Amino acid sequence: MNDKMLLEELLCFEKNLCDIYMHATIESSNDFMFDNFIENLEQTLNNQHIVYKIMENANYYQVEKAKKENIKKAQQKFQCK
């Protein structure tokens, strides 16, 4: 397994862990659990961002700039009514 494959797996793992912590936070039945899950979620989001930045700096993860028309469509799609 090369570095790129390892980082891709790690990024996927961190994203999945974020999803799990988000749902656990939403479903928390008391403040103690909520506080613990939100703390874990925040740390996992930070870890995910670190892995992403490492991949971006190594040119393993390239992001295309969005076209203005696509940004406008996304804004309209997620706009509250």
Biotite code that builds the C-alpha atoms (Angstrom):
import biotite.structure as struc

atoms = struc.array([
    struc.Atom([0.000, 0.000, 0.000], chain_id="A", res_id=1, res_name="MET", atom_name="CA", element="C"),
    struc.Atom([1.502, 3.326, -1.054], chain_id="A", res_id=2, res_name="ASN", atom_name="CA", element="C"),
    struc.Atom([1.154, 6.693, 0.706], chain_id="A", res_id=3, res_name="ASP", atom_name="CA", element="C"),
    struc.Atom([-1.688, 7.876, -1.512], chain_id="A", res_id=4, res_name="LYS", atom_name="CA", element="C"),
    struc.Atom([-3.768, 4.749, -0.905], chain_id="A", res_id=5, res_name="MET", atom_name="CA", element="C"),
    struc.Atom([-3.108, 4.920, 2.833], chain_id="A", res_id=6, res_name="LEU", atom_name="CA", element="C"),
    struc.Atom([-4.166, 8.569, 3.008], chain_id="A", res_id=7, res_name="LEU", atom_name="CA", element="C"),
    struc.Atom([-7.297, 7.870, 0.926], chain_id="A", res_id=8, res_name="GLU", atom_name="CA", element="C"),
    struc.Atom([-8.281, 5.117, 3.364], chain_id="A", res_id=9, res_name="GLU", atom_name="CA", element="C"),
    struc.Atom([-7.560, 7.359, 6.338], chain_id="A", res_id=10, res_name="LEU", atom_name="CA", element="C"),
    struc.Atom([-9.600, 10.213, 4.857], chain_id="A", res_id=11, res_name="LEU", atom_name="CA", element="C"),
    struc.Atom([-12.522, 7.879, 4.213], chain_id="A", res_id=12, res_name="CYS", atom_name="CA", element="C"),
    struc.Atom([-12.277, 6.530, 7.767], chain_id="A", res_id=13, res_name="PHE", atom_name="CA", element="C"),
    struc.Atom([-12.265, 10.049, 9.256], chain_id="A", res_id=14, res_name="GLU", atom_name="CA", element="C"),
    struc.Atom([-15.274, 11.077, 7.141], chain_id="A", res_id=15, res_name="LYS", atom_name="CA", element="C"),
    struc.Atom([-17.214, 8.006, 8.259], chain_id="A", res_id=16, res_name="ASN", atom_name="CA", element="C"),
    struc.Atom([-16.274, 8.642, 11.872], chain_id="A", res_id=17, res_name="LEU", atom_name="CA", element="C"),
    struc.Atom([-17.517, 12.246, 11.539], chain_id="A", res_id=18, res_name="CYS", atom_name="CA", element="C"),
    struc.Atom([-20.832, 10.916, 10.282], chain_id="A", res_id=19, res_name="ASP", atom_name="CA", element="C"),
    struc.Atom([-21.133, 8.514, 13.225], chain_id="A", res_id=20, res_name="ILE", atom_name="CA", element="C"),
    struc.Atom([-20.298, 11.206, 15.791], chain_id="A", res_id=21, res_name="TYR", atom_name="CA", element="C"),
    struc.Atom([-22.713, 13.659, 14.179], chain_id="A", res_id=22, res_name="MET", atom_name="CA", element="C"),
    struc.Atom([-25.599, 11.203, 14.431], chain_id="A", res_id=23, res_name="HIS", atom_name="CA", element="C"),
    struc.Atom([-24.608, 10.221, 17.959], chain_id="A", res_id=24, res_name="ALA", atom_name="CA", element="C"),
    struc.Atom([-24.575, 13.910, 18.944], chain_id="A", res_id=25, res_name="THR", atom_name="CA", element="C"),
    struc.Atom([-28.027, 14.473, 17.432], chain_id="A", res_id=26, res_name="ILE", atom_name="CA", element="C"),
    struc.Atom([-29.434, 11.439, 19.237], chain_id="A", res_id=27, res_name="GLU", atom_name="CA", element="C"),
    struc.Atom([-27.798, 12.164, 22.611], chain_id="A", res_id=28, res_name="SER", atom_name="CA", element="C"),
    struc.Atom([-30.228, 11.719, 25.460], chain_id="A", res_id=29, res_name="SER", atom_name="CA", element="C"),
    struc.Atom([-28.384, 13.795, 28.060], chain_id="A", res_id=30, res_name="ASN", atom_name="CA", element="C"),
    struc.Atom([-25.941, 16.678, 28.324], chain_id="A", res_id=31, res_name="ASP", atom_name="CA", element="C"),
    struc.Atom([-22.997, 14.494, 29.350], chain_id="A", res_id=32, res_name="PHE", atom_name="CA", element="C"),
    struc.Atom([-23.284, 12.323, 26.235], chain_id="A", res_id=33, res_name="MET", atom_name="CA", element="C"),
    struc.Atom([-23.939, 15.348, 24.014], chain_id="A", res_id=34, res_name="PHE", atom_name="CA", element="C"),
    struc.Atom([-20.826, 17.127, 25.309], chain_id="A", res_id=35, res_name="ASP", atom_name="CA", element="C"),
    struc.Atom([-18.653, 14.046, 24.803], chain_id="A", res_id=36, res_name="ASN", atom_name="CA", element="C"),
    struc.Atom([-19.920, 13.364, 21.296], chain_id="A", res_id=37, res_name="PHE", atom_name="CA", element="C"),
    struc.Atom([-19.598, 16.985, 20.209], chain_id="A", res_id=38, res_name="ILE", atom_name="CA", element="C"),
    struc.Atom([-16.015, 17.084, 21.518], chain_id="A", res_id=39, res_name="GLU", atom_name="CA", element="C"),
    struc.Atom([-15.190, 13.879, 19.621], chain_id="A", res_id=40, res_name="ASN", atom_name="CA", element="C"),
    struc.Atom([-16.894, 15.209, 16.496], chain_id="A", res_id=41, res_name="LEU", atom_name="CA", element="C"),
    struc.Atom([-14.882, 18.420, 16.614], chain_id="A", res_id=42, res_name="GLU", atom_name="CA", element="C"),
    struc.Atom([-11.594, 16.537, 17.006], chain_id="A", res_id=43, res_name="GLN", atom_name="CA", element="C"),
    struc.Atom([-12.487, 14.136, 14.208], chain_id="A", res_id=44, res_name="THR", atom_name="CA", element="C"),
    struc.Atom([-13.392, 17.044, 11.905], chain_id="A", res_id=45, res_name="LEU", atom_name="CA", element="C"),
    struc.Atom([-9.987, 18.560, 12.660], chain_id="A", res_id=46, res_name="ASN", atom_name="CA", element="C"),
    struc.Atom([-8.270, 15.231, 11.932], chain_id="A", res_id=47, res_name="ASN", atom_name="CA", element="C"),
    struc.Atom([-10.153, 14.924, 8.640], chain_id="A", res_id=48, res_name="GLN", atom_name="CA", element="C"),
    struc.Atom([-9.058, 18.419, 7.645], chain_id="A", res_id=49, res_name="HIS", atom_name="CA", element="C"),
    struc.Atom([-5.421, 17.642, 8.483], chain_id="A", res_id=50, res_name="ILE", atom_name="CA", element="C"),
    struc.Atom([-5.485, 14.504, 6.315], chain_id="A", res_id=51, res_name="VAL", atom_name="CA", element="C"),
    struc.Atom([-7.125, 16.473, 3.499], chain_id="A", res_id=52, res_name="TYR", atom_name="CA", element="C"),
    struc.Atom([-4.452, 19.207, 3.673], chain_id="A", res_id=53, res_name="LYS", atom_name="CA", element="C"),
    struc.Atom([-1.671, 16.588, 3.607], chain_id="A", res_id=54, res_name="ILE", atom_name="CA", element="C"),
    struc.Atom([-3.245, 15.034, 0.520], chain_id="A", res_id=55, res_name="MET", atom_name="CA", element="C"),
    struc.Atom([-3.743, 18.405, -1.132], chain_id="A", res_id=56, res_name="GLU", atom_name="CA", element="C"),
    struc.Atom([-0.122, 19.427, -0.488], chain_id="A", res_id=57, res_name="ASN", atom_name="CA", element="C"),
    struc.Atom([1.091, 16.124, -1.955], chain_id="A", res_id=58, res_name="ALA", atom_name="CA", element="C"),
    struc.Atom([-1.135, 16.646, -5.025], chain_id="A", res_id=59, res_name="ASN", atom_name="CA", element="C"),
    struc.Atom([-3.121, 13.514, -4.167], chain_id="A", res_id=60, res_name="TYR", atom_name="CA", element="C"),
    struc.Atom([-6.379, 15.454, -3.838], chain_id="A", res_id=61, res_name="TYR", atom_name="CA", element="C"),
    struc.Atom([-6.977, 18.164, -6.394], chain_id="A", res_id=62, res_name="GLN", atom_name="CA", element="C"),
    struc.Atom([-10.021, 20.379, -6.286], chain_id="A", res_id=63, res_name="VAL", atom_name="CA", element="C"),
    struc.Atom([-11.367, 22.144, -9.337], chain_id="A", res_id=64, res_name="GLU", atom_name="CA", element="C"),
    struc.Atom([-12.575, 25.696, -8.950], chain_id="A", res_id=65, res_name="LYS", atom_name="CA", element="C"),
    struc.Atom([-16.345, 25.904, -9.147], chain_id="A", res_id=66, res_name="ALA", atom_name="CA", element="C"),
    struc.Atom([-17.996, 27.784, -11.963], chain_id="A", res_id=67, res_name="LYS", atom_name="CA", element="C"),
    struc.Atom([-20.127, 30.756, -10.906], chain_id="A", res_id=68, res_name="LYS", atom_name="CA", element="C"),
    struc.Atom([-23.259, 29.166, -12.369], chain_id="A", res_id=69, res_name="GLU", atom_name="CA", element="C"),
    struc.Atom([-22.712, 26.003, -10.296], chain_id="A", res_id=70, res_name="ASN", atom_name="CA", element="C"),
    struc.Atom([-22.224, 28.070, -7.138], chain_id="A", res_id=71, res_name="ILE", atom_name="CA", element="C"),
    struc.Atom([-25.477, 29.909, -7.841], chain_id="A", res_id=72, res_name="LYS", atom_name="CA", element="C"),
    struc.Atom([-27.347, 26.600, -8.351], chain_id="A", res_id=73, res_name="LYS", atom_name="CA", element="C"),
    struc.Atom([-25.968, 25.208, -5.075], chain_id="A", res_id=74, res_name="ALA", atom_name="CA", element="C"),
    struc.Atom([-26.933, 28.367, -3.197], chain_id="A", res_id=75, res_name="GLN", atom_name="CA", element="C"),
    struc.Atom([-30.478, 28.171, -4.532], chain_id="A", res_id=76, res_name="GLN", atom_name="CA", element="C"),
    struc.Atom([-30.725, 24.458, -3.752], chain_id="A", res_id=77, res_name="LYS", atom_name="CA", element="C"),
    struc.Atom([-29.819, 24.899, -0.089], chain_id="A", res_id=78, res_name="PHE", atom_name="CA", element="C"),
    struc.Atom([-31.495, 28.263, 0.511], chain_id="A", res_id=79, res_name="GLN", atom_name="CA", element="C"),
    struc.Atom([-34.112, 28.276, 3.276], chain_id="A", res_id=80, res_name="CYS", atom_name="CA", element="C"),
    struc.Atom([-37.542, 29.404, 2.196], chain_id="A", res_id=81, res_name="LYS", atom_name="CA", element="C"),
])
